[in-house]
Amino acid sequence: MAHTFNEKTTAQLNRAKEHFEKMFGKANRYLAVHAPGRSEIAGNHTDHEGGHVIAGALDVAINAICAPNNLGVIRVASVGYDPFEIDYTNLEPSEAEYLTTQAIVRGMAANLVKLGFKPTGFDMAVISDVPGGGGLSSSAAFEAATGRAMEALWKGGSEISAVKLAQMSQNTENVFFGKPCGLMDQLAVCLGGLAFMNFEDTAQPQAEKLDLNFEDYGYALCLVDVGCDHVAFTDEYAAVPIEMQKVAAAFGKTRLSEVPVEEFQAHVNELREDLGDRALLRAIHYWYENDLVDKRWENLQNFDIKSFIALTNASGASSGMYLQNVSTSGSYQPAMLALGLAESILKGSGAVRIHGGGFGGSIQCFVPLALVETFIAQMNQWFGEGACRHYAISDQGACAQWL
């Protein structure tokens, strides 16, 4: 399938090509690779429980230029980072590589080999404007970009669907990168656009897309990097699905989507004694938030932005009160502080909520267009220049194109 890149992506690819030739020399032919960052629009920690999510690909991305090297290794040079190489004859996960880009390359290679692809050496020069550690899924974007590159450069396999690529990327994130996650990040990156996702069937999640720009309805999608890499709270993040799934396990199920809320309510006293209150609160959030996702998707389909904004605020309150993925223990609470300060500017005229995994990373704000410049300037004054940015939904998902 041929892909047409917009002006911004083309400029980024040109910069990646310059970096490629600086690091590896000129090649006879180049492969261009693109994978966007993503924003979770609705559905905070619902995906790993078989629930519903709305997510959007963003106008920031990982872009790369690749070419075969006939050296028997994969060499990666990302602008601003030390280059590295991977020996693809060793495709076993290693704890020593957890949370590294080396782990992502190795994991994606392992997944493609399982599909029948025959690995060969190649070089990859990468440029990214997806903020790392800010909750915009830079790791998922890198996974998808690497997967699309290998799909185009290697022989022996068949075309990989967006869903399959997302599942392979999730496996890489969980097993090789060493971070538990659902499928939402990867599927949003692979699909592109604004999409409703249903994860009840993990083997074949369902997705439906909608052509909508929030700016056309008076709001800017702003994300604020709170200045704390969410990776620092991986253990706290991991505890969320663990505790939710302990509630499900009490009913002989694996995910909360399989448990009727009425059955949960009938056994609250026993569950409190066995699991403690926080696990129950997180389960309550799941059912409440999942319902809010469906209502917000209906709002968006009807272009009822006023109702969407109101329910987004309700979602943010549920994450803070019930899911409890906003505040960390102790006095250091960057995400909660960012939410409080954002609300002090908006004064109820927009919406604020935790974004993605939570604890650190970023917050999401829907800001009336008339307030955007003031909002961004003030949030940047508090959290640093460039911390707050206005993003747009991008229709282009992860892809590769020979130049």
C-alpha positions in Angstrom: 0.0 0.0 0.0 1.4 3.4 -1.0 1.5 6.1 1.6 1.7 9.9 1.1 3.5 11.8 3.8 2.5 15.3 4.8 4.9 18.3 4.8 6.0 17.9 8.4 6.6 14.1 8.1 8.6 14.7 4.9 10.8 17.3 6.6 11.4 14.9 9.5 12.3 12.0 7.1 14.7 14.3 5.3 16.5 15.0 8.6 16.5 11.3 9.3 18.1 10.7 5.9 20.8 13.2 6.7 21.5 11.5 10.0 21.6 8.1 8.2 24.2 9.2 5.7 26.2 10.8 8.5 26.2 7.6 10.6 26.2 4.9 7.9 27.0 6.5 4.6 24.9 6.6 1.5 22.6 3.7 0.4 21.3 2.7 -2.9 17.7 2.8 -1.8 15.9 4.0 1.3 12.9 2.9 3.2 10.9 5.6 5.1 9.1 4.6 8.3 6.6 6.5 10.3 4.8 5.8 13.6 2.8 8.4 15.5 2.5 9.0 19.2 -0.9 8.6 20.8 -3.3 10.1 23.2 -5.8 8.2 25.3 -8.9 10.2 24.9 -11.2 8.0 27.1 -10.8 4.7 28.9 -8.2 5.0 31.7 -6.9 1.5 32.5 -9.9 -0.2 30.9 -8.0 -1.9 28.0 -6.2 -4.6 30.1 -9.6 -5.6 31.6 -11.2 -6.3 28.3 -13.0 -2.9 28.2 -13.5 0.0 25.9 -11.2 2.8 24.9 -11.1 5.9 22.7 -7.7 6.8 21.5 -6.1 9.1 18.9 -2.9 9.1 16.9 -1.1 12.5 17.3 0.8 14.9 15.0 4.1 13.9 16.7 5.9 10.8 15.5 8.9 8.6 15.2 10.3 8.8 11.7 13.1 6.7 10.4 15.2 6.0 7.3 16.3 2.4 6.8 18.4 0.4 4.3 20.0 -3.1 4.1 23.6 -3.3 5.3 24.7 -6.9 4.5 26.6 -6.9 7.9 24.5 -9.5 9.7 23.5 -7.0 12.5 20.8 -4.4 13.0 22.4 -0.9 13.6 20.3 1.9 15.1 21.2 5.5 15.3 18.7 7.8 16.9 19.3 11.6 16.9 20.4 12.6 20.3 21.2 9.1 21.5 24.2 6.7 21.4 24.0 4.3 18.5 23.8 0.6 19.1 23.6 -2.7 17.2 21.7 -5.9 17.8 22.8 -9.4 16.8 19.6 -11.0 15.6 20.9 -14.5 16.0 20.1 -14.0 19.7 16.4 -13.2 20.1 15.9 -14.1 23.8 14.6 -11.5 26.2 17.0 -10.3 28.9 16.3 -8.4 32.1 19.6 -6.5 31.5 17.9 -4.9 28.5 14.6 -3.9 30.2 13.4 -0.4 29.4 15.9 0.0 26.6 15.4 0.5 22.8 17.7 -2.5 22.3 15.0 -4.6 24.0 12.4 -3.2 21.6 14.4 -4.0 18.5 15.2 -7.5 19.7 11.6 -8.2 20.7 10.1 -7.0 17.4 12.7 -9.1 15.5 11.7 -12.2 17.6 8.0 -11.6 16.9 8.6 -11.3 13.1 10.7 -14.4 13.0 7.9 -16.3 14.7 5.7 -15.2 11.7 8.2 -16.7 9.2 10.2 -13.6 8.3 13.9 -14.2 7.6 16.1 -11.6 9.3 18.9 -9.8 7.6 21.0 -6.9 8.6 19.9 -3.3 8.2 20.6 0.2 9.3 18.0 2.5 10.8 18.4 6.3 11.5 15.6 7.6 13.8 14.3 11.1 14.6 11.5 11.6 17.0 9.4 14.5 18.3 7.3 12.2 20.6 8.3 13.2 24.1 9.9 10.3 25.9 8.4 9.3 29.2 5.6 11.8 28.9 2.8 9.4 28.4 2.5 9.7 24.6 3.6 6.1 24.0 7.1 6.7 22.6 7.9 3.1 23.2 4.8 1.9 21.3 5.6 4.2 18.4 9.2 2.8 18.3 7.9 -0.8 18.4 5.5 -0.2 15.5 8.1 1.7 13.5 10.6 -1.1 14.0 8.0 -3.7 13.1 7.0 -1.9 9.9 10.7 -1.6 8.9 11.4 -5.3 9.4 8.2 -6.2 7.5 9.4 -4.2 4.5 13.1 -5.2 4.6 12.7 -9.0 5.4 11.4 -11.7 3.3 9.4 -14.8 4.1 6.3 -13.4 5.8 3.0 -12.0 4.7 1.5 -8.6 5.2 1.0 -7.7 8.9 -2.4 -6.1 9.8 -2.6 -3.1 12.2 -4.1 -5.4 14.9 -1.4 -8.1 14.5 1.4 -5.5 14.6 -0.1 -4.0 17.7 -0.2 -7.4 19.4 3.4 -8.1 18.5 4.3 -4.7 19.8 2.5 -5.4 23.1 4.4 -8.7 23.4 7.6 -6.8 23.0 6.6 -4.2 25.6 5.6 -6.9 28.1 8.3 -9.6 27.6 11.3 -7.8 26.2 10.9 -4.2 27.4 9.8 -5.3 30.8 6.7 -3.1 31.2 3.2 -4.4 31.7 0.6 -2.8 29.5 -2.7 -3.4 27.7 -3.1 -3.2 23.9 -4.5 0.3 23.6 -1.2 2.2 23.1 0.0 0.0 20.3 -3.3 -0.3 18.5 -3.8 3.5 18.5 -0.3 3.9 17.0 -0.9 1.2 14.4 -4.4 2.4 13.3 -4.0 6.1 13.2 -6.8 8.6 13.5 -9.5 8.8 16.3 -10.8 5.3 17.1 -13.1 3.5 19.5 -11.6 0.1 20.6 -13.3 -2.9 22.2 -10.8 -5.3 23.9 -13.3 -7.9 25.0 -11.8 -10.4 22.5 -8.1 -10.1 23.0 -7.3 -12.2 19.9 -9.3 -9.9 17.7 -10.1 -6.5 19.2 -12.6 -4.4 17.4 -12.0 -0.9 16.3 -14.2 1.8 14.7 -12.8 5.2 13.5 -14.3 8.7 13.4 -13.2 11.7 11.4 -13.2 14.5 14.0 -10.9 17.4 15.0 -11.6 18.9 18.4 -10.6 22.3 17.1 -13.6 22.3 14.8 -15.8 22.3 17.9 -14.0 24.9 19.9 -11.5 23.0 21.9 -7.7 22.3 21.8 -6.3 19.0 22.9 -3.4 20.0 25.2 -1.1 17.6 27.0 1.1 18.7 29.8 4.3 16.8 30.6 4.4 16.9 34.4 8.2 16.6 34.5 8.3 13.1 35.9 9.0 10.1 33.6 6.2 7.6 34.2 8.8 4.8 34.0 9.9 5.8 37.5 6.5 4.5 38.8 6.4 1.2 36.9 5.7 -0.8 40.1 2.8 1.5 41.0 1.5 1.2 37.4 1.8 -2.6 37.5 -0.2 -2.8 40.7 -3.3 -1.4 39.0 -4.1 -4.4 36.7 -2.8 -6.8 39.3 -5.4 -5.6 41.8 -8.2 -5.4 39.3 -7.5 -8.9 38.2 -7.5 -10.1 41.8 -11.1 -9.0 42.0 -11.9 -10.8 38.8 -10.1 -13.9 40.0 -12.3 -14.0 43.1 -15.1 -14.8 40.7 -13.1 -17.3 38.7 -12.5 -14.9 35.9 -9.3 -13.3 34.5 -10.6 -9.8 33.7 -13.2 -7.5 35.1 -15.1 -7.4 31.8 -16.1 -11.0 32.6 -17.6 -10.1 36.0 -21.1 -8.6 36.2 -21.0 -5.5 38.5 -24.1 -6.8 40.3 -22.2 -9.9 41.3 -19.4 -7.8 42.6 -21.7 -5.6 44.6 -23.3 -8.7 46.2 -19.9 -9.8 47.6 -18.3 -6.5 48.7 -17.9 -7.5 52.3 -16.0 -10.7 51.6 -13.9 -9.0 48.9 -12.9 -6.2 51.3 -11.6 -8.7 53.9 -9.7 -10.7 51.3 -8.3 -8.0 49.0 -8.5 -4.7 50.8 -10.3 -1.6 49.8 -8.0 -0.2 47.1 -8.5 -3.3 44.8 -12.3 -2.8 45.1 -12.1 0.9 44.4 -10.1 0.2 41.3 -12.7 -2.3 40.1 -15.4 0.3 40.7 -13.5 2.7 38.5 -13.3 0.1 35.7 -17.1 -0.3 35.5 -17.8 3.4 35.8 -15.1 4.4 33.3 -16.1 1.8 30.8 -19.6 3.2 30.8 -18.2 6.7 30.4 -16.2 5.6 27.3 -19.4 4.4 25.6 -21.2 7.6 26.5 -18.4 9.8 25.3 -18.1 7.9 22.0 -21.8 8.5 21.4 -21.2 12.2 22.2 -18.5 12.4 19.6 -20.5 10.6 17.0 -23.3 13.1 17.6 -20.7 16.0 17.7 -22.0 16.8 21.2 -18.8 18.2 22.6 -20.4 19.9 25.6 -21.5 16.5 27.0 -18.2 15.0 26.0 -16.4 17.6 28.1 -18.6 17.1 31.1 -18.1 13.3 31.0 -14.3 13.8 30.6 -14.2 15.7 33.8 -16.2 12.9 35.5 -13.6 10.4 34.1 -10.8 12.4 35.6 -12.5 12.5 39.0 -12.9 8.7 38.9 -9.2 8.2 38.1 -8.3 10.3 41.1 -10.7 9.0 43.6 -11.2 5.3 42.7 -8.4 4.2 40.4 -5.9 6.2 42.4 -3.3 6.6 39.7 -2.8 10.3 40.1 -1.1 10.8 43.4 2.0 9.0 44.5 3.0 8.2 48.1 4.7 11.1 49.9 4.8 14.8 49.2 6.0 14.4 45.5 2.7 14.5 43.5 3.5 16.1 40.1 0.4 14.9 38.2 -2.0 15.9 40.9 -0.4 19.3 41.1 -0.6 19.8 37.3 -4.3 18.9 37.4 -5.0 21.4 40.2 -3.1 24.2 38.4 -4.7 23.4 35.1 -8.1 23.6 36.6 -7.2 26.9 38.3 -6.8 28.4 34.8 -9.8 26.7 33.1 -12.2 27.3 36.0 -14.6 24.7 34.7 -14.6 25.9 31.1 -12.8 22.8 29.8 -11.8 19.4 31.0 -8.8 18.0 32.8 -7.8 14.3 33.5 -4.9 12.1 34.1 -3.5 10.8 30.8 -2.5 7.2 30.2 -0.8 5.0 32.9 -0.8 7.8 35.4 1.4 8.7 38.5 3.8 10.7 36.3 3.8 11.2 32.6 1.3 13.7 31.4 -2.2 15.2 32.0 -4.8 15.8 29.3 -6.7 19.0 29.0 -9.4 20.1 26.6 -9.0 23.9 26.5 -11.4 26.4 24.9 -9.6 27.9 21.9 -9.8 31.4 23.3 -7.8 30.3 26.3 -5.1 28.2 24.5 -2.3 30.7 24.4 -2.8 31.8 28.0 -3.1 28.2 29.2 0.0 27.0 27.4 2.1 30.0 28.6 1.0 29.6 32.2 1.5 25.8 32.3 5.0 26.2 30.7 5.9 28.8 33.4 5.1 26.2 36.1 6.4 23.0 34.4 9.1 24.3 32.0 9.2 25.6 28.5 7.6 23.1 26.1 5.9 21.1 28.8 2.5 22.0 27.5 1.7 21.5 23.9 -1.4 21.7 21.6 -1.7 18.5 19.7 -4.0 17.4 16.8 -5.3 14.0 15.7 -3.3 12.5 12.8 -5.0 10.0 10.5 -1.7 8.3 9.5 -0.9 5.1 11.5 2.4 3.2 11.5 3.6 2.6 8.0 6.6 2.1 5.7 7.3 3.3 2.2 10.1 2.8 -0.2 11.5 6.1 -1.5 
